[in-house]
Amino acid sequence: MTPERIVGGACEPPFPVYVHLADDLVAAHDADKCERDPTVAHVLATCAAYAYSDADTVATMMTRLGLEANGCVRTAQTVDAMFIFSTAYLVQSRCGRVVILGYRGTEPATFGNWLGDAEVGSESSTMSLEGGAPSFRVHAGFHRNVRATWWTVLQELMLALRGRSLVHPDETVESPLEALYVTGHSLGGAMAVLFALKLAGAREHGALAAKLRAVYTFGQPMAVGGALPPVADDIGRRLFRHITSRDLTPALPPAAWGAFTHFGKEYRHTNGEWRRSEAPVTQLVRTREIPRSLLAFFATNTRRASYLYSIADHGPHHYLSALRPSGSVTEFGDRH
């Protein structure tokens, strides 16, 4: 599992989208700021959306947003028979102060990936933390995918913490890591949450955990079942889940597969605005809504409105469209 390393290019007009993006990311979510930041949401949604592509595309899009000459690392592990399809991207700002960890979500054309999403496991599917903390139930398929690339991701982040370049590890950058952000869409969002919990519970990596500023997820399914661990309180303050109005995935796994729950701060997109929801999405009870959401994808616009859920609303491009700031240039170079 050898990471792929790419250097982002230079910004040319009409880019960048954000002129001082690295500074903005360092300033956001410091010790006294636990509120959702629209710029952070847009930047991380872009990383999460393009995590379905390749390292060159991720580096290019993050360059266009404002992380010029970023260092982009892709690490992946695939084991079909074990339903492992784990891909992570790390984007380091040129100065070294910021790193974004983005997990790829479910690959639509990969059947084994879908099987892994459905493998919730049993009561014995648990995550154990260090220091004698009680273990807690997690989604088996999601957890296995986090574990598959955990050590490689951790090694890369430790390089950043020591002020090393992720593209050229023998070279130093201007500054060691100050702000770590974790993100993902769909399965990638669930992996981002489990990574943050695992990192927060690892005492030997306390210095790295202290750099974690926030976790932003988009269309994330539930990943934790039963009682939440103590570390969830700390991560929950910095977890910002985004849900479009008719996306079914955040209500999964269905209740018939076992009890799972969301935590953190939830934001729903309704009437063109992102608003904080006081009550988190609960598990789907009527499983017949799953095939109906698929049918809604092929329905006419008029007919589609009659469906409670639509799989179309889960697409990362829909989240990205809803999060782009009005009046600014998009990652495509046109005006939103």
VMD Tcl script that draws the C-alpha trace (Angstrom):
set ca {
  {0.00 0.00 0.00}
  {2.30 2.75 -1.30}
  {0.74 6.22 -1.13}
  {0.48 8.26 -4.32}
  {1.89 11.77 -3.95}
  {1.02 14.79 -6.11}
  {1.82 18.51 -5.95}
  {-1.00 20.89 -6.79}
  {-0.42 23.59 -9.35}
  {-0.58 27.38 -9.30}
  {-3.77 29.43 -9.28}
  {-4.66 31.31 -12.41}
  {-7.66 33.63 -12.96}
  {-10.55 33.27 -12.28}
  {-9.18 31.33 -9.31}
  {-8.72 31.11 -6.37}
  {-12.19 30.93 -4.87}
  {-10.75 32.01 -1.48}
  {-7.73 34.32 -1.44}
  {-6.34 33.43 1.99}
  {-7.75 29.95 2.45}
  {-4.97 28.44 4.59}
  {-5.20 31.38 6.99}
  {-9.00 31.08 7.06}
  {-8.82 27.38 7.91}
  {-6.30 27.99 10.71}
  {-8.48 30.75 12.16}
  {-11.70 28.73 12.01}
  {-12.65 26.35 14.81}
  {-9.98 27.35 17.28}
  {-10.44 26.51 20.96}
  {-13.28 29.00 21.41}
  {-15.09 28.49 18.09}
  {-17.41 25.50 17.89}
  {-19.93 26.87 15.41}
  {-20.36 25.80 11.82}
  {-18.27 27.79 9.35}
  {-19.73 28.18 5.81}
  {-16.30 28.49 4.20}
  {-15.05 25.34 5.92}
  {-18.26 23.54 4.93}
  {-17.80 24.44 1.26}
  {-14.10 23.58 1.18}
  {-14.57 20.21 2.90}
  {-17.60 19.35 0.77}
  {-15.44 19.95 -2.31}
  {-12.75 17.62 -0.97}
  {-15.36 14.99 -0.06}
  {-17.05 15.20 -3.46}
  {-13.86 14.90 -5.51}
  {-12.54 12.12 -3.29}
  {-14.48 9.89 -5.70}
  {-11.90 10.85 -8.34}
  {-8.08 10.61 -8.38}
  {-5.24 12.41 -6.64}
  {-4.56 14.78 -9.53}
  {-8.21 15.89 -9.58}
  {-8.34 16.38 -5.80}
  {-5.11 18.41 -5.87}
  {-6.41 20.52 -8.77}
  {-9.75 21.29 -7.14}
  {-8.15 22.22 -3.82}
  {-5.70 24.45 -5.71}
  {-8.62 26.23 -7.35}
  {-10.27 26.77 -3.99}
  {-7.14 28.47 -2.68}
  {-4.63 25.88 -1.45}
  {-2.08 26.65 -4.15}
  {0.80 24.19 -4.56}
  {-0.79 21.86 -2.02}
  {0.62 18.43 -1.35}
  {-1.93 15.69 -2.04}
  {-1.49 12.08 -0.91}
  {-3.77 9.21 -1.84}
  {-3.70 5.95 0.09}
  {-6.03 3.04 -0.63}
  {-6.61 -0.61 0.14}
  {-9.01 -2.95 -1.66}
  {-9.82 -6.50 -0.57}
  {-12.95 -7.60 -2.44}
  {-13.67 -10.71 -0.39}
  {-13.62 -8.68 2.85}
  {-15.67 -5.81 1.38}
  {-12.76 -3.43 1.93}
  {-12.76 -0.42 -0.40}
  {-10.90 2.15 1.67}
  {-9.54 5.31 0.02}
  {-8.26 8.39 1.84}
  {-6.82 11.67 0.58}
  {-4.64 14.00 2.61}
  {-4.28 17.56 1.36}
  {-1.51 19.63 2.99}
  {-1.34 23.38 2.50}
  {1.94 24.66 1.05}
  {2.83 26.28 4.39}
  {2.11 23.02 6.23}
  {-0.27 24.55 8.76}
  {-3.39 22.82 7.44}
  {-4.16 19.24 6.49}
  {-7.52 18.00 5.22}
  {-8.23 14.27 5.46}
  {-11.00 13.24 3.08}
  {-12.45 9.74 2.81}
  {-14.05 8.43 -0.37}
  {-17.65 7.27 -0.08}
  {-19.34 4.24 -1.61}
  {-18.30 3.69 -5.22}
  {-21.62 3.45 -7.15}
  {-20.38 0.84 -9.63}
  {-18.70 -1.43 -7.06}
  {-21.10 -4.09 -5.78}
  {-18.74 -5.25 -3.04}
  {-18.67 -1.72 -1.66}
  {-22.46 -1.82 -1.30}
  {-22.20 -5.18 0.49}
  {-19.77 -3.65 2.96}
  {-22.27 -0.85 3.63}
  {-24.87 -3.47 4.47}
  {-22.62 -5.46 6.81}
  {-23.60 -3.84 10.09}
  {-22.24 -6.80 12.08}
  {-23.48 -8.03 15.43}
  {-23.30 -6.83 19.01}
  {-19.69 -8.03 19.01}
  {-18.73 -5.48 16.31}
  {-17.03 -3.01 18.60}
  {-14.37 -0.34 18.67}
  {-11.94 -0.48 21.59}
  {-10.18 2.62 22.83}
  {-7.02 2.94 24.89}
  {-6.78 3.73 28.57}
  {-9.37 1.24 29.75}
  {-12.31 3.09 28.22}
  {-15.32 0.84 27.56}
  {-15.68 -0.46 24.01}
  {-18.76 0.50 22.01}
  {-20.68 -0.91 19.10}
  {-19.90 0.33 15.60}
  {-20.92 -0.53 12.05}
  {-18.64 -3.45 11.15}
  {-18.25 -2.64 7.45}
  {-17.47 1.04 8.05}
  {-15.04 0.24 10.86}
  {-13.14 -2.32 8.79}
  {-12.60 0.26 6.06}
  {-11.24 2.80 8.55}
  {-8.87 0.23 10.02}
  {-7.63 -0.79 6.56}
  {-5.88 2.54 5.96}
  {-5.59 3.73 9.57}
  {-1.85 3.21 10.02}
  {-0.88 4.71 6.68}
  {-3.04 7.77 7.29}
  {-1.60 8.10 10.78}
  {1.98 7.95 9.48}
  {1.25 10.73 6.99}
  {-0.33 12.92 9.67}
  {2.64 12.38 11.97}
  {4.90 13.64 9.18}
  {2.78 16.79 8.96}
  {2.90 17.17 12.74}
  {6.69 17.13 12.57}
  {6.69 19.81 9.87}
  {7.49 17.48 7.00}
  {6.21 17.72 3.45}
  {3.74 14.96 2.61}
  {4.88 14.94 -1.02}
  {8.61 15.01 -0.21}
  {8.90 13.53 3.32}
  {12.62 14.29 3.52}
  {11.89 17.99 3.15}
  {10.43 20.42 5.67}
  {7.59 22.89 5.21}
  {7.27 26.37 6.70}
  {5.28 25.23 9.71}
  {4.20 22.00 11.42}
  {0.54 21.03 11.42}
  {-1.76 23.42 13.27}
  {-5.24 22.54 12.01}
  {-6.54 19.10 10.98}
  {-9.94 18.73 9.33}
  {-11.63 15.41 8.51}
  {-14.43 15.00 6.01}
  {-16.33 12.61 3.78}
  {-19.57 12.05 1.89}
  {-21.81 9.03 2.54}
  {-19.63 6.07 3.61}
  {-16.73 8.55 3.65}
  {-18.56 10.61 6.26}
  {-19.08 7.57 8.48}
  {-15.38 6.75 8.13}
  {-14.48 10.33 9.05}
  {-16.51 10.06 12.27}
  {-15.00 6.71 13.24}
  {-11.50 8.00 12.49}
  {-12.06 10.99 14.77}
  {-13.36 8.78 17.59}
  {-10.44 6.39 17.21}
  {-7.92 9.24 17.18}
  {-9.47 10.93 20.22}
  {-9.29 7.66 22.14}
  {-5.62 6.97 21.35}
  {-3.49 8.40 24.16}
  {-0.22 7.88 22.32}
  {-1.47 10.18 19.57}
  {-2.70 12.93 21.88}
  {-0.49 15.56 20.22}
  {-2.12 14.81 16.86}
  {-5.62 14.61 18.32}
  {-5.11 18.10 19.76}
  {-4.80 19.44 16.20}
  {-8.22 18.13 15.15}
  {-10.36 21.21 14.56}
  {-13.56 19.77 13.12}
  {-15.26 16.93 11.26}
  {-17.70 17.86 8.48}
  {-19.79 15.12 6.87}
  {-22.31 15.13 4.04}
  {-25.10 12.57 3.65}
  {-23.47 10.43 6.34}
  {-25.15 7.20 7.52}
  {-25.09 6.21 11.19}
  {-21.89 4.52 12.34}
  {-22.31 4.03 16.10}
  {-24.82 1.84 17.91}
  {-25.90 1.75 21.52}
  {-24.39 3.93 24.24}
  {-21.94 6.54 23.00}
  {-18.39 6.51 24.39}
  {-17.15 9.43 26.52}
  {-14.95 10.70 23.67}
  {-18.12 11.28 21.63}
  {-18.85 14.35 23.77}
  {-15.65 16.04 22.63}
  {-15.96 14.93 18.99}
  {-19.66 15.79 18.99}
  {-18.87 19.45 19.67}
  {-16.76 19.51 16.52}
  {-18.89 17.26 14.30}
  {-21.08 19.02 11.73}
  {-23.37 16.71 9.76}
  {-25.06 18.05 6.61}
  {-28.24 16.52 5.21}
  {-30.28 17.49 2.17}
  {-34.03 17.38 2.72}
  {-34.84 14.07 0.98}
  {-31.60 12.14 1.32}
  {-32.37 8.65 2.64}
  {-28.81 7.63 3.55}
  {-28.61 9.55 6.87}
  {-31.55 7.41 8.11}
  {-29.61 4.19 7.48}
  {-28.95 1.49 8.59}
  {-32.67 0.72 8.99}
  {-33.95 -0.01 12.49}
  {-34.57 -3.65 11.55}
  {-30.80 -4.16 11.28}
  {-30.09 -3.05 14.85}
  {-30.02 0.18 16.83}
  {-27.74 2.94 15.56}
  {-27.65 6.64 16.29}
  {-26.29 9.99 15.15}
  {-24.46 12.48 17.33}
  {-22.91 15.88 16.79}
  {-24.55 18.93 15.25}
  {-26.96 18.38 12.37}
  {-27.70 20.87 9.60}
  {-30.50 20.33 7.08}
  {-30.92 22.06 3.75}
  {-34.49 23.30 3.48}
  {-35.91 26.14 1.38}
  {-32.48 27.00 0.10}
  {-30.88 27.44 3.53}
  {-28.80 25.36 5.93}
  {-30.46 25.33 9.32}
  {-29.50 23.69 12.58}
  {-31.79 20.79 13.49}
  {-32.48 20.27 17.17}
  {-33.62 16.67 16.64}
  {-31.22 14.37 14.75}
  {-32.44 12.09 11.98}
  {-33.65 8.76 13.35}
  {-33.37 5.32 11.80}
  {-35.59 4.31 8.92}
  {-38.49 2.11 10.07}
  {-40.30 1.45 6.80}
  {-37.76 -0.39 4.67}
  {-40.02 -0.13 1.63}
  {-38.80 3.46 1.36}
  {-35.44 2.14 0.16}
  {-36.67 0.81 -3.23}
  {-39.06 3.77 -3.48}
  {-36.12 6.17 -3.21}
  {-34.52 4.38 -6.16}
  {-37.72 4.68 -8.18}
  {-37.82 8.40 -7.44}
  {-34.54 8.79 -9.30}
  {-36.26 7.81 -12.57}
  {-39.53 9.63 -11.95}
  {-40.54 12.86 -13.63}
  {-40.02 16.08 -11.66}
  {-43.74 16.26 -10.86}
  {-43.94 12.65 -9.75}
  {-40.64 12.80 -7.85}
  {-42.05 15.39 -5.48}
  {-44.50 12.79 -4.13}
  {-41.70 10.55 -2.84}
  {-40.50 10.98 0.73}
  {-36.91 10.17 -0.27}
  {-34.94 10.25 -3.50}
  {-31.57 8.62 -4.06}
  {-30.82 11.50 -6.41}
  {-30.65 13.88 -3.45}
  {-27.76 11.88 -2.02}
  {-25.34 12.74 -4.81}
  {-22.22 14.66 -3.67}
  {-22.81 17.22 -6.43}
  {-26.14 18.16 -4.82}
  {-24.43 18.82 -1.51}
  {-21.71 20.79 -3.21}
  {-24.22 22.90 -5.13}
  {-26.11 23.69 -1.93}
  {-22.90 24.74 -0.14}
  {-21.26 26.94 -2.79}
  {-21.33 30.61 -1.73}
  {-23.62 32.70 -3.91}
  {-21.88 35.17 -6.19}
  {-18.45 33.56 -6.02}
  {-16.63 31.61 -8.66}
  {-17.10 27.83 -8.55}
  {-14.37 25.18 -8.84}
  {-15.34 25.04 -12.54}
  {-14.52 28.72 -13.03}
  {-18.05 30.00 -13.59}
  {-20.25 32.09 -11.30}
  {-22.63 30.43 -8.86}
}
mol new
graphics top color blue
foreach p $ca { graphics top sphere $p radius 0.5 }
foreach p [lrange $ca 0 end-1] q [lrange $ca 1 end] { graphics top cylinder $p $q radius 0.2 }
display resetview
